[in-house]
Amino acid sequence: MTLKEPGLLMELMGKIAARQANISRALASLDYVHYARFVPIPREGLLLIVTEFDGDMANYVLDFAVVLDEEFSTILSYMVDGPPGPVSRYPNEFIAYVTANTRLPDGSPLPDPFSPYPGLSVLDIVGPRRRKFLPPRPSVGKVQVDLDDVQANLLQGFGAKRAVHLAFNAPDRAGACEFLRELISHDTLRPTPQSSRGRELCVNLGLTHAGLTLLGIPQSQLDGFPKAFKDGPAKRAVDLGDSGNADPSKWCVGGPVAADGELAHGLVSLLVRDLGDERIRSWTDELIELMERHGIRPVWKQEARALDDFGTVHFGFRDGLSQPRIDGIHPAPAPAKPGDQPHLPPGDFLLGKDYMNSRGGFHIGLLDEQIALNGSYAVMRVIRQFPYAFEDMLEREGRRLGLDPELIAAKLIGRWRNGVPLSLPDLALAPPTGKDPASLNRFDYVPPFYDDYAGARCPFGAHIRRMAPRGGLVLGVPWGRTVIRRGLAYGEALEPSDTDDSADRGLVGMFICGDIESQFEFLVRSWAAGDLSAPGLRGSQDVLAAGRASSTPFTFRASESEDPVTIDVPPLTLTVGSLYLFVPGLKALNRLVGPT
């Protein structure tokens, strides 16, 4: 890094030295840092940072923004072209700066990383009972969210049982604005506010970066959107494991396009609460007529529905049980009970200069509140699922190991099919009725709830533990990674007479977050596809990871007293479409399309 004033290098080194005790504590808290030094180069007016660590650099840098906010903000204030500070408030700009300055002096490519223990992570070496020394969670004050301005189904679920999703392409700015102006003033089809109660139809609207560009937003404001959103899912597919059969060129929506006419500028979703509500068909026809009246072309349409009244998905499990609880939106349990999960701030999912997130930053970054306030990001994923392969594997491995296939299924997911987590074994045979879903989310993997540090009851690789480790040991700072999940199945349910997975079936999922890269992409890249985040994961991927092209090993204990066994899990899911969407606040949406 190059100093603006080389003569101030030693002054800066003095400030670093004065904070050395805090720096050492912070580095120790991050688990994966093996070595780190600040090296001054006075003759050149440079500061060199040398570090060795496990895992992905972007995640490493984001954690520094949490544990060394003041120190790095000070350092970067001395640097040429330093990012805005504090770094906790502008983490994406911090990452961009670090990436640009991670280079060799002659500009040659960086060498491949060296690993002295390629079969182990640092957490495998230190063990699952290692005590973490994280700093206190940032103090996030209470904020009042204007629910009249937030689109419905974001912070609180609508309870949808059926949905129709329509991606659209607009010919030009005039047509797009005319369509959106009529949509937001329509008696039935206007986007629904979160504050709405009793409305039979919920309408959501999201816009891609191409859609925002088409609306004529000034380039200076477009530049403020995070890189992941600007890139879109097709450009970032390889990093998320979407290759081979999941290559974006094979997607039904969101892939690379040969002509602008195929480009998705946005997505309208219609949701109803009643499986038998056939009015959704007439509302869909009405929406398509409205689009066509303004020259808008639907480029993709997908119907989705609940398979039953309990949120069961194609693999036969109840879904949607572990949604985050949000301060000011969901009441806190009284009294608190062991296993209750902490409420999260609205800033984890909403954009606004007053919405601090769990990592002490603000996902709005450099965006103008006139565009961003009360907006959110949604990653739409169309995920094909292979339940026949799942059931076939359970039966085959059950025979080989002499185990109940249902036990293997529960170990793979971390819950029994009725939704009861493995951490509540006494309820496995007598599950709650579904009237109290909170009881199915009140658990943990560590005391005072239950001591499963070693993953003997719920394996480290179980889907729900891998993707949400709760109190269990996990690499780095785990706060602020959660997404809100909404989704419904598409295609017909697997029948006992089916002999393969030739039928097209799966899930249309919406993953709602305040920052695509540090939340959704982190979960997919680091916790699902990566193998460093917790002990015992090396050489494996999440059993439901959509990017897997081959089998992954999965290790578990049939009971806590038995030796571990390993099975091979075939690919069970496949990404077949995706959009990165900005879901604007309703006032901002009116400003985006101009006056009627």
C-alpha positions as CSV (number, residue, x, y, z in Angstrom):
1,M,0.0,0.0,0.0
2,T,1.3,3.4,-0.9
3,L,1.2,6.3,1.6
4,K,-0.1,9.7,0.5
5,E,2.8,11.3,2.6
6,P,5.7,8.9,2.8
7,G,7.2,10.9,5.6
8,L,4.3,9.9,7.8
9,L,5.1,6.2,7.6
10,M,6.8,6.0,11.0
11,E,4.0,8.0,12.6
12,L,1.6,5.4,11.3
13,M,3.8,2.5,12.6
14,G,3.7,4.2,16.0
15,K,-0.1,4.1,16.0
16,I,-0.1,0.4,14.9
17,A,2.4,-0.4,17.7
18,A,0.1,1.4,20.3
19,R,-2.7,-0.9,19.2
20,Q,-0.6,-4.1,19.1
21,A,-2.4,-5.8,22.1
22,N,-5.8,-5.3,20.5
23,I,-4.5,-6.5,17.1
24,S,-3.0,-9.7,18.6
25,R,-6.3,-10.4,20.4
26,A,-8.3,-9.8,17.2
27,L,-6.0,-12.1,15.1
28,A,-6.4,-14.9,17.7
29,S,-10.2,-14.5,17.6
30,L,-10.3,-15.3,13.9
31,D,-9.1,-18.9,14.2
32,Y,-7.6,-19.1,10.7
33,V,-4.8,-16.6,10.9
34,H,-1.4,-18.4,11.3
35,Y,0.9,-15.4,10.9
36,A,0.6,-11.7,10.2
37,R,3.0,-8.8,10.2
38,F,3.1,-5.1,9.2
39,V,6.3,-4.4,7.3
40,P,7.3,-0.7,6.6
41,I,9.3,0.1,3.5
42,P,10.4,3.7,4.2
43,R,12.5,4.2,1.1
44,E,9.4,3.5,-1.2
45,G,6.8,5.0,1.2
46,L,5.0,1.6,1.3
47,L,3.4,-0.5,4.0
48,L,3.5,-4.2,3.3
49,I,1.1,-6.6,5.1
50,V,2.2,-10.2,5.1
51,T,-0.3,-12.8,6.3
52,E,-1.0,-16.5,6.2
53,F,-4.5,-17.8,6.7
54,D,-7.0,-20.6,5.8
55,G,-9.8,-20.0,3.4
56,D,-11.1,-17.2,1.1
57,M,-9.5,-13.8,1.1
58,A,-12.8,-11.9,0.8
59,N,-14.1,-13.6,4.0
60,Y,-10.9,-12.9,5.8
61,V,-11.0,-9.2,4.8
62,L,-14.7,-8.9,5.9
63,D,-13.8,-10.3,9.3
64,F,-11.0,-7.7,9.7
65,A,-13.7,-5.1,9.1
66,V,-15.4,-6.4,12.2
67,V,-12.5,-7.1,14.6
68,L,-10.0,-4.4,13.5
69,D,-12.3,-1.7,12.3
70,E,-10.6,1.2,14.1
71,E,-7.1,0.0,13.2
72,F,-7.6,-0.6,9.5
73,S,-9.7,2.6,9.2
74,T,-6.7,4.5,10.6
75,I,-4.2,2.7,8.3
76,L,-6.2,3.3,5.2
77,S,-6.6,7.0,6.0
78,Y,-2.9,7.4,5.2
79,M,-3.1,5.6,1.9
80,V,-3.3,6.7,-1.7
81,D,-6.8,5.9,-3.1
82,G,-7.8,4.5,0.2
83,P,-11.5,3.4,0.5
84,P,-14.0,5.4,2.5
85,G,-14.1,4.7,6.2
86,P,-14.8,3.3,8.6
87,V,-14.2,0.0,7.0
88,S,-17.1,-1.6,8.9
89,R,-19.5,0.8,7.2
90,Y,-18.0,0.3,3.7
91,P,-16.8,-3.4,3.6
92,N,-17.3,-3.9,-0.1
93,E,-15.1,-0.9,-0.8
94,F,-12.6,-2.2,1.7
95,I,-12.5,-5.6,-0.1
96,A,-12.1,-3.9,-3.5
97,Y,-9.1,-1.9,-2.2
98,V,-7.4,-4.9,-0.7
99,T,-7.9,-7.0,-3.8
100,A,-6.4,-4.3,-6.0
101,N,-3.4,-4.0,-3.7
102,T,-2.8,-7.7,-3.3
103,R,-0.2,-8.0,-6.0
104,L,3.5,-8.6,-6.8
105,P,5.7,-5.6,-7.5
106,D,6.2,-6.5,-11.1
107,G,2.6,-7.2,-11.8
108,S,3.0,-10.9,-12.4
109,P,0.3,-13.4,-11.4
110,L,0.0,-14.4,-7.8
111,P,1.2,-18.0,-7.1
112,D,-1.1,-20.7,-6.0
113,P,-1.6,-20.8,-2.3
114,F,0.6,-23.2,-0.3
115,S,-0.9,-25.6,2.2
116,P,1.4,-27.5,4.7
117,Y,-1.5,-29.8,5.8
118,P,-3.8,-30.2,2.7
119,G,-6.0,-32.7,4.4
120,L,-6.7,-30.7,7.5
121,S,-8.2,-27.3,8.4
122,V,-7.0,-25.3,11.3
123,L,-10.2,-26.3,13.2
124,D,-9.4,-30.0,12.6
125,I,-6.0,-29.4,14.3
126,V,-7.3,-27.3,17.3
127,G,-10.4,-29.4,17.8
128,P,-14.1,-28.6,18.1
129,R,-13.9,-27.6,21.7
130,R,-11.5,-24.7,21.1
131,R,-12.8,-21.6,22.8
132,K,-13.3,-18.6,20.6
133,F,-12.4,-15.1,21.7
134,L,-14.6,-13.1,19.5
135,P,-15.1,-9.4,20.4
136,P,-18.6,-8.5,21.7
137,R,-21.3,-8.3,19.0
138,P,-21.7,-4.7,17.8
139,S,-24.3,-2.8,19.7
140,V,-27.1,-2.3,17.2
141,G,-29.7,0.3,18.4
142,K,-33.4,-0.1,17.9
143,V,-34.7,1.4,14.7
144,Q,-38.2,1.9,13.4
145,V,-38.9,0.3,10.1
146,D,-41.6,1.9,7.9
147,L,-43.5,-1.3,6.9
148,D,-45.7,0.7,4.5
149,D,-42.5,1.2,2.5
150,V,-41.1,-2.3,2.6
151,Q,-42.4,-4.9,0.1
152,A,-44.3,-7.7,1.6
153,N,-42.9,-11.3,2.1
154,L,-39.5,-9.9,2.9
155,L,-39.2,-9.4,6.7
156,Q,-42.3,-11.5,7.4
157,G,-43.5,-14.3,5.3
158,F,-46.8,-14.0,3.4
159,G,-47.6,-17.7,4.0
160,A,-47.8,-18.4,0.3
161,K,-49.1,-21.8,-0.9
162,R,-49.0,-21.0,-4.7
163,A,-46.9,-18.6,-6.8
164,V,-46.3,-17.5,-10.3
165,H,-43.0,-15.9,-11.2
166,L,-42.7,-13.9,-14.4
167,A,-39.3,-12.5,-15.6
168,F,-39.7,-9.7,-18.2
169,N,-37.8,-7.8,-20.8
170,A,-38.6,-4.2,-21.7
171,P,-37.8,-2.8,-25.1
172,D,-36.8,0.7,-23.9
173,R,-37.0,3.1,-21.0
174,A,-40.3,4.5,-22.0
175,G,-42.0,1.1,-22.2
176,A,-40.5,0.0,-18.9
177,C,-41.6,3.2,-17.0
178,E,-45.1,3.1,-18.5
179,F,-45.5,-0.6,-17.5
180,L,-44.2,0.0,-14.0
181,R,-46.2,3.1,-13.4
182,E,-49.4,1.3,-14.3
183,L,-48.4,-1.7,-12.2
184,I,-47.7,0.3,-9.0
185,S,-51.1,2.1,-9.4
186,H,-53.1,-1.0,-10.2
187,D,-55.9,-1.9,-7.8
188,T,-54.9,-5.6,-7.7
189,L,-51.4,-6.0,-9.1
190,R,-49.6,-3.2,-7.3
191,P,-46.6,-4.4,-5.2
192,T,-47.8,-5.2,-1.7
193,P,-46.5,-3.4,1.4
194,Q,-45.2,-5.4,4.4
195,S,-47.8,-3.7,6.6
196,S,-50.7,-5.2,4.5
197,R,-53.0,-7.4,6.4
198,G,-55.6,-9.8,5.0
199,R,-54.8,-9.2,1.4
200,E,-55.4,-12.3,-0.7
201,L,-52.8,-11.6,-3.3
202,C,-49.2,-10.6,-2.6
203,V,-47.2,-9.0,-5.5
204,N,-43.4,-8.6,-5.4
205,L,-41.3,-6.7,-7.9
206,G,-37.5,-7.0,-8.2
207,L,-35.2,-5.4,-10.8
208,T,-31.9,-6.6,-12.2
209,H,-29.0,-4.3,-12.7
210,A,-29.8,-4.3,-16.4
211,G,-33.3,-3.2,-15.5
212,L,-32.1,-0.4,-13.3
213,T,-29.8,0.7,-16.1
214,L,-32.7,0.7,-18.6
215,L,-34.7,3.0,-16.3
216,G,-32.0,5.7,-16.7
217,I,-30.5,5.8,-13.3
218,P,-27.5,8.1,-13.4
219,Q,-24.2,6.1,-13.8
220,S,-22.8,7.7,-10.6
221,Q,-25.7,6.0,-8.7
222,L,-25.5,2.7,-10.6
223,D,-21.8,2.6,-9.6
224,G,-22.8,2.5,-5.9
225,F,-24.4,-0.9,-6.2
226,P,-22.2,-3.8,-5.0
227,K,-20.1,-5.7,-7.5
228,A,-21.9,-9.0,-7.1
229,F,-25.3,-7.4,-8.0
230,K,-23.8,-5.6,-10.9
231,D,-22.1,-8.8,-12.2
232,G,-25.2,-10.9,-11.9
233,P,-25.3,-14.6,-11.3
234,A,-24.1,-15.8,-14.7
235,K,-20.8,-14.0,-14.4
236,R,-20.2,-15.3,-10.8
237,A,-21.4,-18.9,-11.5
238,V,-18.0,-20.6,-11.5
239,D,-17.2,-19.3,-8.1
240,L,-20.5,-20.7,-6.8
241,G,-20.0,-24.1,-8.4
242,D,-22.4,-23.6,-11.2
243,S,-20.6,-25.4,-14.1
244,G,-21.1,-28.5,-16.2
245,N,-24.8,-29.3,-16.3
246,A,-25.3,-26.2,-14.1
247,D,-23.5,-23.9,-16.5
248,P,-25.5,-20.6,-17.1
249,S,-25.6,-21.3,-20.8
250,K,-28.1,-24.1,-19.9
251,W,-30.3,-22.0,-17.6
252,C,-33.9,-21.3,-18.1
253,V,-33.5,-17.7,-16.9
254,G,-30.6,-15.4,-16.0
255,G,-28.0,-17.0,-18.2
256,P,-25.8,-15.3,-20.9
257,V,-27.9,-14.0,-23.7
258,A,-27.4,-13.8,-27.4
259,A,-29.6,-10.7,-27.9
260,D,-31.0,-8.0,-25.6
261,G,-34.5,-9.4,-26.2
262,E,-33.7,-12.4,-23.9
263,L,-32.3,-10.2,-21.1
264,A,-34.4,-10.2,-17.9
265,H,-34.9,-6.7,-16.6
266,G,-37.0,-7.7,-13.7
267,L,-39.2,-10.2,-12.0
268,V,-42.9,-10.0,-10.8
269,S,-44.0,-12.7,-8.4
270,L,-47.7,-13.3,-7.6
271,L,-48.4,-15.2,-4.3
272,V,-51.6,-16.6,-2.8
273,R,-52.2,-18.3,0.5
274,D,-54.7,-20.9,-0.6
275,L,-53.6,-24.0,-2.6
276,G,-57.1,-24.1,-4.2
277,D,-57.2,-20.4,-5.2
278,E,-57.5,-20.5,-8.9
279,R,-57.8,-16.8,-9.2
280,I,-54.0,-16.7,-9.5
281,R,-54.4,-17.9,-13.1
282,S,-56.7,-14.9,-14.0
283,W,-54.4,-12.5,-12.1
284,T,-51.4,-13.9,-14.1
285,D,-53.3,-13.4,-17.4
286,E,-54.1,-9.9,-16.3
287,L,-50.4,-9.2,-15.6
288,I,-49.3,-10.6,-19.0
289,E,-51.9,-8.4,-20.7
290,L,-50.6,-5.4,-18.9
291,M,-47.1,-6.2,-19.9
292,E,-47.9,-6.7,-23.5
293,R,-49.9,-3.5,-23.6
294,H,-46.6,-1.7,-23.1
295,G,-44.4,-3.9,-25.3
296,I,-43.0,-5.8,-22.3
297,R,-42.2,-9.4,-23.1
298,P,-42.3,-12.2,-20.5
299,V,-39.0,-14.2,-21.0
300,W,-39.7,-16.8,-18.3
301,K,-42.7,-18.1,-16.4
302,Q,-42.8,-20.6,-13.6
303,E,-45.6,-21.8,-11.4
304,A,-44.8,-23.1,-7.9
305,R,-46.8,-24.5,-5.0
306,A,-46.7,-26.1,-1.6
307,L,-46.8,-29.9,-1.8
308,D,-49.0,-29.9,1.4
309,D,-50.0,-27.7,4.3
310,F,-46.8,-28.3,6.2
311,G,-44.2,-26.9,3.9
312,T,-42.9,-30.3,2.7
313,V,-40.5,-30.2,-0.2
314,H,-39.6,-32.8,-2.8
315,F,-37.2,-34.6,-0.5
316,G,-40.0,-35.2,1.9
317,F,-38.8,-32.8,4.7
318,R,-40.7,-29.9,6.3
319,D,-39.0,-26.7,5.2
320,G,-38.8,-23.1,6.3
321,L,-38.6,-23.8,10.0
322,S,-35.5,-21.9,10.8
323,Q,-36.2,-18.4,9.5
324,P,-34.5,-15.5,11.4
325,R,-36.4,-13.5,13.9
326,I,-35.9,-9.7,13.4
327,D,-35.8,-7.0,16.0
328,G,-39.0,-4.8,15.9
329,I,-40.7,-7.3,13.6
330,H,-41.0,-10.5,15.6
331,P,-41.7,-10.5,19.3
332,A,-39.0,-11.8,21.5
333,P,-39.9,-15.0,23.5
334,A,-40.7,-14.3,27.2
335,P,-39.2,-15.8,29.1
336,A,-36.1,-16.7,27.0
337,K,-35.4,-20.5,26.8
338,P,-32.3,-22.5,26.1
339,G,-31.8,-22.8,22.3
340,D,-33.6,-19.5,21.5
341,Q,-31.8,-17.9,18.6
342,P,-30.8,-14.2,18.9
343,H,-33.0,-11.7,17.1
344,L,-31.2,-10.0,14.2
345,P,-31.3,-6.3,13.3
346,P,-33.3,-5.2,10.2
347,G,-30.0,-3.9,8.8
348,D,-29.0,-7.5,8.0
349,F,-31.7,-7.4,5.3
350,L,-32.7,-3.8,4.6
351,L,-30.8,-0.9,3.2
352,G,-30.7,2.4,4.9
353,K,-28.2,4.8,6.6
354,D,-29.8,4.1,10.0
355,Y,-29.9,0.3,9.5
356,M,-26.8,-1.1,11.2
357,N,-26.2,-4.8,10.5
358,S,-24.9,-7.6,12.8
359,R,-21.3,-6.8,11.8
360,G,-21.5,-3.2,12.8
361,G,-21.7,-1.9,9.2
362,F,-24.4,-0.6,6.8
363,H,-25.2,-2.5,3.7
364,I,-26.4,0.6,1.9
365,G,-22.7,1.5,1.3
366,L,-22.4,4.5,-1.0
367,L,-25.9,4.2,-2.4
368,D,-28.3,7.1,-2.4
369,E,-31.2,6.6,0.0
370,Q,-33.5,8.1,-2.6
371,I,-33.0,4.8,-4.4
372,A,-32.0,2.4,-1.7
373,L,-34.0,3.1,1.5
374,N,-36.1,0.1,2.6
375,G,-34.9,-1.9,-0.3
376,S,-33.3,-5.3,-0.2
377,Y,-31.6,-7.8,-2.4
378,A,-33.1,-11.1,-3.5
379,V,-31.3,-14.0,-5.1
380,M,-33.8,-16.0,-7.1
381,R,-32.6,-19.6,-7.8
382,V,-34.4,-22.2,-9.8
383,I,-33.0,-25.5,-8.4
384,R,-33.9,-28.8,-9.9
385,Q,-34.0,-31.6,-7.4
386,F,-33.5,-35.3,-7.6
387,P,-35.6,-37.0,-4.9
388,Y,-35.5,-40.5,-6.6
389,A,-31.7,-40.4,-6.3
390,F,-32.1,-39.4,-2.7
391,E,-34.5,-42.2,-1.8
392,D,-32.5,-44.8,-3.8
393,M,-29.3,-43.8,-1.9
394,L,-31.0,-44.1,1.4
395,E,-32.3,-47.6,0.7
396,R,-28.9,-48.7,-0.7
397,E,-26.8,-47.4,2.2
398,G,-29.4,-48.5,4.7
399,R,-29.0,-52.1,3.5
400,R,-25.2,-51.9,3.4
401,L,-24.9,-50.5,6.9
402,G,-27.8,-52.2,8.5
403,L,-29.4,-48.9,9.4
404,D,-32.9,-47.4,9.1
405,P,-33.0,-45.2,5.9
406,E,-34.9,-42.6,7.9
407,L,-32.0,-42.3,10.4
408,I,-29.6,-41.7,7.5
409,A,-31.9,-39.1,6.0
410,A,-32.1,-37.3,9.4
411,K,-28.3,-37.4,9.8
412,L,-27.9,-35.9,6.3
413,I,-30.2,-33.0,6.9
414,G,-30.0,-32.5,10.6
415,R,-33.8,-33.0,11.1
416,W,-36.2,-35.8,10.9
417,R,-38.6,-35.5,8.0
418,N,-41.3,-34.1,10.3
419,G,-39.1,-31.2,11.1
420,V,-37.8,-32.2,14.5
421,P,-34.1,-31.5,14.8
422,L,-31.7,-34.2,15.8
423,S,-30.8,-32.1,18.8
424,L,-34.4,-32.8,20.1
425,P,-34.3,-36.6,20.0
426,D,-37.1,-37.1,22.5
427,L,-39.5,-35.5,20.1
428,A,-38.5,-37.6,17.1
429,L,-41.3,-40.1,17.5
430,A,-43.9,-37.6,18.8
431,P,-43.4,-34.4,16.8
432,P,-45.2,-31.2,17.5
433,T,-48.4,-30.7,15.5
434,G,-47.0,-27.8,13.5
435,K,-49.0,-25.2,15.4
436,D,-45.8,-24.3,17.3
437,P,-43.1,-24.1,14.7
438,A,-40.9,-22.1,17.1
439,S,-40.4,-25.3,19.1
440,L,-38.7,-26.8,16.1
441,N,-36.2,-23.9,16.0
442,R,-35.4,-23.8,19.7
443,F,-32.2,-25.8,19.8
444,D,-28.4,-25.5,19.7
445,Y,-25.3,-27.8,19.4
446,V,-23.6,-26.6,22.6
447,P,-24.3,-26.1,26.3
448,P,-26.4,-25.0,28.0
449,F,-28.8,-26.6,25.5
450,Y,-26.9,-29.8,24.7
451,D,-23.2,-30.8,24.4
452,D,-22.8,-31.8,20.8
453,Y,-19.5,-30.0,20.3
454,A,-18.1,-33.1,18.6
455,G,-20.9,-33.6,16.1
456,A,-21.9,-37.0,17.5
457,R,-25.6,-36.4,17.5
458,C,-25.9,-33.9,14.6
459,P,-23.0,-34.3,12.2
460,F,-20.9,-31.2,11.3
461,G,-21.8,-31.9,7.7
462,A,-25.6,-32.1,8.2
463,H,-27.2,-29.6,6.0
464,I,-28.8,-27.4,8.7
465,R,-25.6,-27.4,10.9
466,R,-23.3,-26.7,8.0
467,M,-25.4,-23.8,6.8
468,A,-26.3,-22.4,10.2
469,P,-23.8,-23.6,12.9
470,R,-25.6,-21.7,15.7
471,G,-23.3,-21.9,18.8
472,G,-21.0,-24.5,17.3
473,L,-17.4,-23.8,16.4
474,V,-17.0,-22.2,13.0
475,L,-14.2,-20.4,11.3
476,G,-14.0,-16.6,11.7
477,V,-16.8,-14.3,12.6
478,P,-20.2,-16.0,12.0
479,W,-22.4,-12.9,12.5
480,G,-24.3,-11.4,9.7
481,R,-24.3,-14.3,7.3
482,T,-28.0,-15.2,7.6
483,V,-30.4,-14.9,4.7
484,I,-34.2,-15.0,4.8
485,R,-35.5,-17.9,2.7
486,R,-38.7,-18.0,0.8
487,G,-39.6,-20.7,-1.7
488,L,-42.1,-23.2,-3.1
489,A,-41.7,-26.4,-5.1
490,Y,-42.3,-26.7,-8.8
491,G,-43.2,-29.9,-10.6
492,E,-45.1,-33.0,-9.5
493,A,-44.2,-34.8,-6.3
494,L,-42.3,-38.1,-6.6
495,E,-44.6,-41.1,-6.8
496,P,-43.8,-44.6,-5.5
497,S,-44.1,-45.9,-9.0
498,D,-41.3,-43.5,-10.3
499,T,-38.1,-45.3,-11.4
500,D,-35.9,-42.3,-12.1
501,D,-35.7,-38.5,-11.9
502,S,-36.6,-37.7,-15.5
503,A,-39.5,-35.5,-14.4
504,D,-38.6,-31.9,-14.0
505,R,-39.2,-30.9,-10.4
506,G,-37.5,-28.7,-7.8
507,L,-37.6,-25.4,-6.0
508,V,-38.0,-21.8,-6.9
509,G,-36.2,-20.1,-4.0
510,M,-35.8,-16.4,-3.0
511,F,-32.9,-15.7,-0.7
512,I,-33.3,-12.2,0.8
513,C,-30.3,-10.3,2.2
514,G,-28.6,-6.9,2.6
515,D,-25.5,-7.9,0.7
516,I,-25.4,-10.7,-1.9
517,E,-21.6,-11.4,-1.6
518,S,-21.2,-11.5,2.1
519,Q,-24.4,-13.4,2.8
520,F,-25.8,-15.5,0.0
521,E,-22.6,-16.1,-1.9
522,F,-20.7,-16.6,1.3
523,L,-23.0,-19.4,2.4
524,V,-22.8,-21.1,-1.0
525,R,-19.1,-20.7,-1.6
526,S,-17.7,-21.1,2.0
527,W,-20.1,-23.1,4.0
528,A,-21.8,-25.3,1.4
529,A,-19.1,-25.8,-1.2
530,G,-16.1,-25.0,1.0
531,D,-14.6,-27.5,3.5
532,L,-12.8,-25.2,6.0
533,S,-15.6,-23.7,8.0
534,A,-15.9,-26.3,10.7
535,P,-14.1,-29.4,11.9
536,G,-14.5,-32.7,10.1
537,L,-15.5,-31.2,6.7
538,R,-12.3,-31.6,4.7
539,G,-12.9,-33.1,1.3
540,S,-16.7,-32.8,1.4
541,Q,-19.5,-30.5,0.3
542,D,-23.0,-29.8,1.6
543,V,-25.2,-32.7,0.6
544,L,-27.7,-30.3,-1.0
545,A,-25.1,-28.1,-2.7
546,A,-26.4,-27.3,-6.2
547,G,-23.0,-27.1,-7.8
548,R,-21.8,-30.7,-7.1
549,A,-21.0,-32.7,-10.3
550,S,-20.0,-35.9,-8.4
551,S,-20.6,-37.7,-5.1
552,T,-19.5,-36.2,-1.8
553,P,-18.5,-38.2,1.3
554,F,-20.6,-37.8,4.4
555,T,-19.6,-39.1,7.8
556,F,-21.8,-39.6,10.8
557,R,-22.4,-41.8,13.9
558,A,-25.6,-43.8,14.0
559,S,-25.6,-43.2,17.7
560,E,-23.3,-41.2,20.0
561,S,-21.6,-44.4,21.2
562,E,-20.9,-45.9,17.8
563,D,-18.0,-45.5,15.5
564,P,-18.4,-43.1,12.6
565,V,-19.4,-44.4,9.1
566,T,-19.1,-42.8,5.8
567,I,-21.5,-42.8,2.8
568,D,-21.2,-41.3,-0.7
569,V,-24.0,-38.9,-1.5
570,P,-24.7,-38.4,-5.2
571,P,-25.6,-35.0,-6.7
572,L,-29.1,-34.2,-5.5
573,T,-29.7,-30.7,-6.9
574,L,-28.8,-28.6,-9.9
575,T,-29.0,-24.9,-10.5
576,V,-31.1,-24.3,-13.7
577,G,-31.7,-20.5,-13.4
578,S,-30.9,-17.5,-11.3
579,L,-31.5,-13.7,-11.1
580,Y,-29.9,-11.2,-8.8
581,L,-32.6,-8.7,-7.9
582,F,-32.9,-5.4,-6.1
583,V,-36.3,-5.2,-4.4
584,P,-36.8,-1.5,-3.9
585,G,-38.8,0.2,-1.2
586,L,-42.2,1.4,-2.5
587,K,-41.4,5.1,-2.3
588,A,-38.1,4.5,-4.1
589,L,-39.9,2.5,-6.8
590,N,-42.2,5.5,-7.5
591,R,-39.1,7.7,-7.8
592,L,-37.4,5.2,-10.1
593,V,-40.3,5.3,-12.7
594,G,-41.1,9.0,-12.4
595,P,-44.5,10.7,-12.0
596,T,-47.6,9.3,-13.6
